Amino acid sequence: MTLYIECFGIILAIVMFLSKSKKLKRNPRVYSTCKIFKFYLLFVAMATMLSGCFDFVEDIKIHDNGSGEAKFKLNLSKSKTKIGGIMLMDSIRGFPVPSKEKIHEKLSEMKSMLSNQPGISNVEITENWSEYIFQLKMNFDHVNKLNVALKKALAKEDRAKKYVYDAYSYSNSTFSRNYVAQDYSEFSEWKTDFATVLEGAKLILIHRFDQPVVSQDNSKYMLSKNSKSVMFRASFLDLKEKKVTLQNTIALK
Amino acid sequence: MKYFLSLCLLGSHIFGLAQDLSNHVPTLSKSVFVINAAAIHEKCQKANLETFDFFKAFKENTDKYLRGSGVDNALVPMLVANSDDFGISTSDNSYLFMRDRDSINYTAFLFKVSNEEKANSLIKTMVRDEDGVELGIGEGFEFAYNDNMIIGWNSRMVSFFDYRIPSYYGTWDAVEETVTEDYYENYEDRYEALEKEEEEKKARSILTALEEVFNPNPNHTISGNDHFKEAVMKSSDIIFFADGFGNMNVMNDVFGTRGTVDGMLSIFADNYFYCHMNLNDNDITAAYTYHVSDVFKDMMLATNNGKFNKNLIKYIDGQDLIGYLGMAVDPEAYYEMVMDIYSKVMSSMPGYGELVNSGMDIYNILLDEDEVFDFIKGDALFAVTNIKPFDVTYTTYEYDDDFNENEITKTKQELLPEYVFLASIGNEKLSGKIIELLVKSELLIQKEGYYLVIDPTSRYRKNKENGMLHYVAIENDVLIVTNDVELVTTYRESGLPKNRLISKERRTHLKKNNYVGYWNSDNTFSKMTAEMKSMGQDFFDIMEEGNAVIDHASINGLSSQGNLFSADLKLKMKEGEKLAITHLLELAESIYKMQVK
């Protein structure tokens, strides 16, 4: 049947021809980076087929000595019907759809890698396949150890290193959430409009402390009623368009 | 005189066959496509293919395009569409076939040369600048090959091959023998010698394939295959032919040598399949014909003796019908046929065939066939009757004043298909028992005359009526599974009002066929406009163009005549003055324009 269509309409041939010429033009570096992200942020990649209906929550508790607990949660529940459908396919809009087993395998690999990092303990990965909510939780001896562990987990490949930086620092009762504005221009090579992907996708950061917050330099972070937590909410689109920054330095009592 | 005329006709037929390239296609080819270049060329001309921008661009890039593309990729349409430019005969059939030999597996495209100069130029273009091209001369043909492709040619025909040397080829010895290993001074020498040996083996395999096509044994070509002759009796734009026996090669890996699988092969011995594909003025059709052995024939006839229950139609909402798929068979005959095939296949399994057979015998003894076939009537239909907003629940988080997280469930509306699955059932006692069991297991919740389905894996099982709901009902001897609550409440007993039922044309479709399929382009597109737009403007534009061209698609089957069983697939284009091919080319044009934009 495929050949039938090919021979008559020449439709497939022209599409193949065009995709072929695109392949030749494709920047190998970008392609490889996307490949890495496919594995480590595979759910975000899947969300790219949707209209950005996902939430990412970073919830970190930092004790006075710099140790603490980190939780990273990807919530795709809002898009679960579509994801359920996508999971039945081999690929969608140019992205191969990984199987449940493959995803589980990759998450297990990540868990094992993090567990072996010095200063990291109690690594837990929760997979909720009915709601498509995935959480990574771990304890760390110091935020510096957390930085190293995350770097190693996300920068297994050289090309991904540019996207990883020391996100946290803590000393003398001062906590900093660092942010290096990312250059997402590479992703314009994706078949999907990047803005569409990020539209409606939310990023939530919560940082909790033992002591009350005395001051912070980013007004986008809200202070909790008990003054011991700060919260940042924004859309990924705003982040991409550099309307907001995650950078914040918090002085504690 | 009439005998003389008959003789002339017969003679011209035989002469025509002898000239046809089918006598260069090996009879053991897995499958064969016969491409009627003349018909395709004529249709392309009628549709003014040359005037389309995508085709112009296609031609401009021919040189770049020809190099590196494979036969099984996009080379064939390229060559067929440009046949004049490449010296391909437009008055003879071209052949595309797949062949698996022990020494080489290949897909070949074979065409007759009408202009030798142009054909030579095509070959030169393809060979030029390619890495590692080996050239050679065979008996009555020349050839060139690299790691991906073989080209063989002479003044009469050209053949392109995609090929693969099976990894196991040459790795076994049927008879144990003493092998004298050559001595090598160092590893490099040994490696070099092995590599040379591999290259020689590859060259021999390639030459075998070329010889089989260019200098065939006249008794071993597809032109002498009676099944094939029957398939090509009627002319079509493209004919696909697959001989059942030839395809059994794939089973060798599982079953070992053929000697052990005689029982299984006997059921496929006389099975073959062909499909006639045509691009008509207003539609594109694919007519499938399957020839079964006498062993199968009676079983197939008995199986096919099924009809759709009229009561099923009462529950299909035709107002916004997207499509349906269904079959009506005699369940008992169907079961017996499947078990017969399964039993023959499984009992041929080396090692544990007998064990499987015994297990199946026990299963058959335990199965109460009377009860089961009184319960399952054999007709079932799945229809998507609309695409509309449904309530869907999802999990999200709220945060209190101290940013402590609380998990909550919210509801939103999402555009989803409204479906209904219908099947005729009998044996009220048995169906009652099954339903009772499902209710006890909390998989169903009893409502007034119908049941609510509970997803056993859902974490919301406790809040049973959250999210999108599915219902089950049994009424008028019909099992109804749907997500349309109105169907199981208001219309369960009476069926839908007449003005909401499917059209007369659809009812006739169900009445006249026992395998059916239908898809309506307009309804799908109009209901999903917003969703398609959300997938991007380019995607939406292509879909919009597609909808402007396609009216509906349908599957009709099965009809039978002797040992032949047939079905057809039809893609109906929108009514108008344009030809179906023009519609398709316009669609290709809009895709192209969007790509280059």
Chai-1 contact restraints between the chains, C-beta under 6 A:
chainA,res_idxA,chainB,res_idxB,connection_type,confidence,min_distance_angstrom,max_distance_angstrom,comment,restraint_id
A,Y4,B,I238,contact,1.0,0.0,6.0,A-B,restraint_1
A,Y4,B,M277,contact,1.0,0.0,6.0,A-B,restraint_2
A,E6,B,P77,contact,1.0,0.0,6.0,A-B,restraint_3
A,C7,B,P77,contact,1.0,0.0,6.0,A-B,restraint_4
A,C7,B,V80,contact,1.0,0.0,6.0,A-B,restraint_5
A,F8,B,L279,contact,1.0,0.0,6.0,A-B,restraint_6
A,G9,B,L584,contact,1.0,0.0,6.0,A-B,restraint_7
A,G9,B,A588,contact,1.0,0.0,6.0,A-B,restraint_8
A,I10,B,P77,contact,1.0,0.0,6.0,A-B,restraint_9
A,I10,B,A81,contact,1.0,0.0,6.0,A-B,restraint_10
A,I11,B,A588,contact,1.0,0.0,6.0,A-B,restraint_11
A,A13,B,A74,contact,1.0,0.0,6.0,A-B,restraint_12
A,A13,B,P77,contact,1.0,0.0,6.0,A-B,restraint_13
A,A13,B,M78,contact,1.0,0.0,6.0,A-B,restraint_14
A,I14,B,F54,contact,1.0,0.0,6.0,A-B,restraint_15
A,I14,B,A588,contact,1.0,0.0,6.0,A-B,restraint_16
A,I14,B,Y592,contact,1.0,0.0,6.0,A-B,restraint_17
A,M16,B,A74,contact,1.0,0.0,6.0,A-B,restraint_18
A,F17,B,Y65,contact,1.0,0.0,6.0,A-B,restraint_19
A,L18,B,Q595,contact,1.0,0.0,6.0,A-B,restraint_20
A,S51,B,S534,contact,1.0,0.0,6.0,A-B,restraint_21
A,S77,B,Y394,contact,1.0,0.0,6.0,A-B,restraint_22
A,S77,B,T395,contact,1.0,0.0,6.0,A-B,restraint_23
A,K78,B,Y394,contact,1.0,0.0,6.0,A-B,restraint_24
A,T81,B,V392,contact,1.0,0.0,6.0,A-B,restraint_25
A,T81,B,E414,contact,1.0,0.0,6.0,A-B,restraint_26
A,S130,B,T457,contact,1.0,0.0,6.0,A-B,restraint_27
A,S130,B,S458,contact,1.0,0.0,6.0,A-B,restraint_28
A,S130,B,R459,contact,1.0,0.0,6.0,A-B,restraint_29
A,E131,B,T395,contact,1.0,0.0,6.0,A-B,restraint_30
A,D193,B,G536,contact,1.0,0.0,6.0,A-B,restraint_31
A,I206,B,F403,contact,1.0,0.0,6.0,A-B,restraint_32
A,S224,B,D402,contact,1.0,0.0,6.0,A-B,restraint_33
A,S224,B,F403,contact,1.0,0.0,6.0,A-B,restraint_34
A,K225,B,D401,contact,1.0,0.0,6.0,A-B,restraint_35
A,K225,B,D402,contact,1.0,0.0,6.0,A-B,restraint_36
A,N226,B,D402,contact,1.0,0.0,6.0,A-B,restraint_37
A,S229,B,F403,contact,1.0,0.0,6.0,A-B,restraint_38
A,M231,B,F403,contact,1.0,0.0,6.0,A-B,restraint_39
